[in-house]
Amino acid sequence: MAVVARLDTKRLDRILEAFPEKSDATVRAGAEAVLGRAVTLAPVDTGALKNSIHAYSAGKLRWEVSDGVEYGIYQEFGTSRHRAQPFMRPASEWARPQWLRLWQELERQL
């Protein structure tokens, strides 16, 4: 049995249409919040992982936060020999309420 999810994006579409620049700034602010928190939470041995975390624009209304070391994924999820030391997922969860408040502020301005 397939699971079907339908999202009603009418409110978000109105915000994007009314405030295109502010919408992009809101997406960027979310990415920067995740970036800052991920850098704080990243485990440190040599500092390479922490120093490699960056945010960048990946297109209109799209920002990505990632690390630049090959072992970042293993730190995040662990391996059969090493426990996970998550930093990106907790950073995203930490930033979520702030980011939602920014969108709600834009919606109130409609």
N, CA, C and O of each residue as an XYZ file, in Angstrom:
440
protein
N       0.838     -1.178      0.000
C       0.000      0.000      0.000
C       0.885      1.244      0.000
O       1.768      1.379      0.847
N       0.656      2.128     -0.923
C       1.458      3.345     -1.047
C       0.946      4.413     -0.085
O      -0.253      4.526      0.171
N       1.865      5.171      0.424
C       1.526      6.303      1.277
C       1.577      7.551      0.416
O       2.558      7.790     -0.289
N       0.518      8.344      0.477
C       0.445      9.554     -0.321
C       0.366     10.743      0.625
O      -0.453     10.763      1.544
N       1.209     11.720      0.397
C       1.177     12.953      1.184
C       0.924     14.112      0.239
O       1.584     14.252     -0.791
N      -0.030     14.931      0.602
C      -0.323     16.118     -0.198
C      -0.018     17.337      0.652
O      -0.415     17.418      1.814
N       0.681     18.270      0.065
C       1.025     19.500      0.762
C       0.278     20.666      0.132
O       0.263     20.822     -1.089
N      -0.329     21.469      0.963
C      -0.988     22.675      0.483
C       0.010     23.816      0.628
O       0.317     24.237      1.744
N       0.508     24.310     -0.476
C       1.551     25.346     -0.452
C       1.006     26.736     -0.763
O       1.783     27.645     -1.055
N      -0.302     26.918     -0.707
C      -0.892     28.210     -1.078
C      -0.341     29.357     -0.242
O      -0.017     30.414     -0.783
N      -0.233     29.165      1.054
C       0.276     30.236      1.923
C       1.727     30.560      1.584
O       2.104     31.726      1.471
N       2.528     29.525      1.426
C       3.929     29.741      1.081
C       4.055     30.398     -0.284
O       4.881     31.293     -0.465
N       3.259     29.973     -1.234
C       3.295     30.582     -2.569
C       2.977     32.072     -2.504
O       3.601     32.869     -3.204
N       2.007     32.455     -1.666
C       1.679     33.880     -1.513
C       2.846     34.659     -0.926
O       3.129     35.776     -1.357
N       3.522     34.075      0.052
C       4.684     34.739      0.657
C       5.781     34.922     -0.383
O       6.349     36.008     -0.502
N       6.083     33.870     -1.133
C       7.147     33.936     -2.141
C       6.839     34.980     -3.201
O       7.740     35.673     -3.673
N       5.578     35.095     -3.574
C       5.195     36.072     -4.588
C       5.263     37.500     -4.041
O       5.706     38.411     -4.739
N       4.832     37.692     -2.813
C       4.794     39.032     -2.226
C       6.174     39.523     -1.796
O       6.460     40.718     -1.875
N       7.019     38.618     -1.345
C       8.314     39.000     -0.780
C       9.453     38.155     -1.356
O      10.064     37.390     -0.610
N       9.760     38.261     -2.639
C      10.801     37.388     -3.202
C      12.180     37.600     -2.563
O      12.885     36.629     -2.293
N      12.564     38.835     -2.322
C      13.889     39.089     -1.737
C      13.939     38.635     -0.283
O      14.916     38.028      0.154
N      12.875     38.935      0.461
C      12.835     38.522      1.864
C      12.768     37.001      1.984
O      13.312     36.423      2.925
N      12.107     36.363      1.036
C      12.038     34.900      1.054
C      13.422     34.297      0.867
O      13.801     33.363      1.574
N      14.172     34.831     -0.083
C      15.531     34.337     -0.295
C      16.391     34.589      0.934
O      17.197     33.743      1.320
N      16.217     35.759      1.549
C      16.976     36.074      2.764
C      16.603     35.123      3.899
O      17.452     34.771      4.718
N      15.358     34.713      3.949
C      14.904     33.786      4.986
C      15.514     32.405      4.785
O      15.933     31.761      5.747
N      15.564     31.953      3.541
C      16.203     30.662      3.255
C      17.683     30.733      3.625
O      18.224     29.809      4.233
N      18.329     31.831      3.254
C      19.748     32.009      3.585
C      19.967     32.043      5.097
O      20.912     31.439      5.605
N      19.096     32.748      5.810
C      19.225     32.822      7.270
C      19.115     31.439      7.899
O      19.821     31.129      8.860
N      18.236     30.616      7.360
C      18.123     29.250      7.872
C      19.402     28.467      7.666
O      19.860     27.759      8.564
N      19.976     28.596      6.481
C      21.233     27.899      6.187
C      22.354     28.398      7.088
O      23.156     27.607      7.587
N      22.408     29.700      7.294
C      23.465     30.255      8.147
C      23.305     29.823      9.600
O      24.296     29.617     10.300
N      22.054     29.684     10.059
C      21.827     29.198     11.423
C      22.299     27.756     11.559
O      22.946     27.403     12.545
N      21.977     26.921     10.568
C      22.433     25.524     10.588
C      23.961     25.489     10.545
O      24.587     24.734     11.289
N      24.552     26.292      9.687
C      26.012     26.350      9.575
C      26.656     26.672     10.921
O      27.556     25.966     11.375
N      26.189     27.736     11.547
C      26.790     28.154     12.816
C      26.689     27.081     13.880
O      27.647     26.823     14.609
N      25.529     26.461     13.967
C      25.337     25.422     14.984
C      26.135     24.166     14.650
O      26.695     23.541     15.550
N      26.197     23.784     13.378
C      26.961     22.593     12.981
C      28.436     22.763     13.305
O      29.092     21.824     13.758
N      28.953     23.958     13.073
C      30.367     24.224     13.402
C      30.586     24.073     14.903
O      31.611     23.545     15.334
N      29.633     24.530     15.690
C      29.739     24.411     17.150
C      29.681     22.956     17.603
O      30.393     22.564     18.527
N      28.836     22.155     16.956
C      28.621     20.771     17.382
C      29.595     19.762     16.781
O      29.702     18.643     17.283
N      30.296     20.128     15.731
C      31.179     19.175     15.042
C      32.267     18.664     15.989
O      32.898     19.448     16.697
N      32.481     17.354     15.997
C      33.565     16.809     16.821
C      34.910     17.287     16.286
O      35.093     17.470     15.083
N      35.846     17.484     17.215
C      37.142     18.023     16.816
C      38.256     17.059     17.193
O      38.396     16.658     18.348
N      39.037     16.703     16.193
C      40.284     15.973     16.410
C      41.378     16.878     15.862
O      42.202     17.398     16.614
N      41.378     17.059     14.566
C      42.349     17.968     13.937
C      41.731     19.328     13.623
O      42.452     20.296     13.382
N      40.390     19.404     13.626
C      39.702     20.632     13.258
C      39.337     20.695     11.786
O      38.690     21.647     11.350
N      39.740     19.699     11.017
C      39.467     19.711      9.575
C      37.970     19.660      9.287
O      37.488     20.375      8.408
N      37.236     18.833     10.008
C      35.799     18.735      9.785
C      35.128     20.071     10.094
O      34.387     20.602      9.267
N      35.382     20.602     11.260
C      34.788     21.868     11.680
C      35.104     22.977     10.675
O      34.227     23.767     10.328
N      36.327     23.037     10.218
C      36.739     24.087      9.282
C      36.206     23.887      7.868
O      36.236     24.809      7.053
N      35.718     22.685      7.579
C      35.240     22.419      6.221
C      33.747     22.680      6.044
O      33.253     22.666      4.917
N      33.029     22.916      7.120
C      31.579     23.104      7.033
C      31.300     24.464      6.400
O      31.860     25.481      6.810
N      30.433     24.465      5.404
C      30.125     25.695      4.679
C      28.684     25.688      4.176
O      28.051     24.639      4.057
N      28.189     26.879      3.887
C      26.849     27.040      3.299
C      27.024     27.748      1.973
O      27.885     28.615      1.822
N      26.194     27.367      1.012
C      26.299     28.016     -0.300
C      24.945     27.996     -0.996
O      24.107     27.130     -0.746
N      24.757     28.965     -1.869
C      23.538     29.030     -2.650
C      23.588     27.956     -3.727
O      24.574     27.821     -4.450
N      22.502     27.195     -3.815
C      22.414     26.130     -4.813
C      21.290     26.434     -5.803
O      20.746     25.530     -6.436
N      20.954     27.703     -5.926
C      19.898     28.118     -6.840
C      18.904     29.020     -6.153
O      19.044     29.340     -4.973
N      17.901     29.426     -6.901
C      16.881     30.317     -6.370
C      16.161     29.651     -5.193
O      15.634     28.545     -5.315
N      16.151     30.338     -4.068
C      15.500     29.852     -2.845
C      16.040     28.503     -2.385
O      15.312     27.711     -1.787
N      17.307     28.244     -2.663
C      17.898     26.964     -2.259
C      19.308     27.194     -1.750
O      20.178     27.675     -2.477
N      19.518     26.846     -0.501
C      20.830     26.911      0.122
C      21.150     25.536      0.677
O      20.258     24.811      1.117
N      22.412     25.185      0.654
C      22.841     23.899      1.193
C      23.961     24.118      2.199
O      24.781     25.024      2.057
N      23.974     23.281      3.202
C      25.031     23.283      4.212
C      25.665     21.909      4.162
O      24.969     20.898      4.251
N      26.971     21.865      4.021
C      27.645     20.568      3.949
C      29.055     20.688      4.511
O      29.574     21.779      4.744
N      29.646     19.523      4.717
C      31.050     19.518      5.123
C      31.887     19.131      3.905
O      31.370     18.592      2.927
N      33.162     19.411      3.981
C      34.034     19.169      2.841
C      35.078     18.103      3.079
O      36.121     18.094      2.425
N      34.810     17.207      4.005
C      35.754     16.112      4.246
C      35.060     14.788      3.955
O      33.850     14.660      4.138
N      35.818     13.823      3.510
C      35.227     12.551      3.103
C      34.665     11.753      4.280
O      33.836     10.866      4.076
N      35.097     12.048      5.493
C      34.651     11.254      6.634
C      33.505     11.907      7.410
O      33.077     11.367      8.430
N      33.006     13.041      6.956
C      31.922     13.724      7.660
C      30.683     12.849      7.823
O      30.039     12.859      8.871
N      30.363     12.106      6.798
C      29.189     11.225      6.844
C      29.344     10.154      7.916
O      28.365      9.766      8.554
N      30.567      9.675      8.116
C      30.810      8.651      9.129
C      30.735      9.240     10.533
O      30.325      8.559     11.472
N      31.126     10.494     10.678
C      30.974     11.168     11.972
C      29.484     11.324     12.290
O      29.047     11.101     13.419
N      28.726     11.708     11.280
C      27.302     11.962     11.475
C      26.529     10.686     11.826
O      25.707     10.694     12.742
N      26.787      9.600     11.110
C      25.987      8.392     11.273
C      26.701      7.230     11.956
O      26.059      6.251     12.336
N      28.018      7.324     12.115
C      28.768      6.254     12.750
C      29.099      5.134     11.774
O      28.663      5.142     10.623
N      29.865      4.187     12.248
C      30.244      3.015     11.461
C      30.096      1.792     12.362
O      29.661      1.903     13.508
N      30.456      0.645     11.842
C      30.387     -0.564     12.666
C      31.432     -0.519     13.783
O      31.321     -1.253     14.764
N      32.432      0.329     13.638
C      33.505      0.392     14.638
C      33.508      1.667     15.483
O      34.162      1.722     16.524
N      32.783      2.682     15.038
C      32.793      3.967     15.758
C      31.365      4.474     15.913
O      30.553      4.396     14.991
N      31.084      4.989     17.087
C      29.748      5.520     17.341
C      29.541      6.820     16.565
O      30.491      7.532     16.239
N      28.295      7.097     16.289
C      27.939      8.339     15.597
C      28.194      9.538     16.511
O      27.996      9.467     17.723
N      28.631     10.627     15.911
C      28.780     11.905     16.604
C      28.061     12.958     15.752
O      28.699     13.792     15.111
N      26.729     12.906     15.758
C      25.966     13.777     14.866
C      26.202     15.253     15.146
O      26.314     15.678     16.296
N      26.272     16.008     14.087
C      26.429     17.457     14.209
C      25.512     18.192     13.233
O      25.025     19.275     13.558
N      25.264     17.635     12.050
C      24.450     18.313     11.054
C      22.959     18.180     11.357
O      22.224     19.165     11.298
N      22.514     16.977     11.678
C      21.087     16.795     11.998
C      20.681     17.575     13.241
O      19.648     18.244     13.213
N      21.444     17.522     14.329
C      21.057     18.330     15.488
C      21.083     19.832     15.188
O      20.277     20.590     15.728
N      22.004     20.254     14.336
C      22.050     21.673     13.964
C      20.791     22.067     13.205
O      20.243     23.148     13.423
N      20.336     21.201     12.321
C      19.105     21.471     11.561
C      17.898     21.537     12.479
O      17.056     22.425     12.344
N      17.813     20.610     13.404
C      16.686     20.602     14.344
C      16.720     21.826     15.246
O      15.672     22.379     15.577
N      17.897     22.250     15.642
C      18.040     23.436     16.485
C      17.584     24.688     15.744
O      16.945     25.557     16.337
N      17.901     24.789     14.464
C      17.586     25.992     13.680
C      16.126     26.035     13.233
O      15.613     27.113     12.931
N      15.458     24.907     13.185
C      14.099     24.843     12.648
C      13.128     25.840     13.288
O      12.455     26.557     12.548
N      13.015     25.927     14.619
C      12.038     26.857     15.194
C      12.316     28.323     14.830
O      11.387     29.096     14.594
N      13.584     28.693     14.786
C      13.932     30.064     14.402
C      13.519     30.344     12.965
O      12.977     31.404     12.652
N      13.782     29.384     12.107
C      13.475     29.524     10.688
C      11.971     29.618     10.473
O      11.510     30.430      9.671
N      11.205     28.798     11.179
C       9.751     28.852     11.077
C       9.213     30.199     11.537
O       8.271     30.729     10.948
N       9.807     30.753     12.587
C       9.378     32.078     13.051
C       9.607     33.138     11.983
O       8.785     34.040     11.825
N      10.707     33.044     11.248
C      10.967     34.011     10.168
C       9.893     33.921      9.091
O       9.428     34.949      8.598
N       9.494     32.706      8.719
C       8.433     32.535      7.724
C       7.104     33.046      8.252
O       6.328     33.646      7.509
N       6.837     32.812      9.528
C       5.587     33.286     10.122
C       5.535     34.814     10.152
O       4.471     35.402      9.963
N       6.677     35.454     10.387
C       6.735     36.918     10.338
C       6.386     37.430      8.945
O       5.647     38.405      8.805
N       6.912     36.780      7.927
C       6.580     37.174      6.550
C       5.090     36.975      6.283
O       4.453     37.811      5.643
N       4.545     35.881      6.768
C       3.125     35.621      6.542
C       2.258     36.691      7.216
O       1.239     37.097      6.657
N       2.645     37.142      8.389
C       1.884     38.192      9.071
C       1.899     39.511      8.306
O       0.998     40.335      8.462
N       2.917     39.706      7.485
C       3.030     40.946      6.705
C       2.153     40.941      5.445
O       2.021     41.969      4.780
N       1.565     39.811      5.121
C       0.707     39.741      3.922
C      -0.522     40.606      4.082
O      -1.354     40.670      3.177
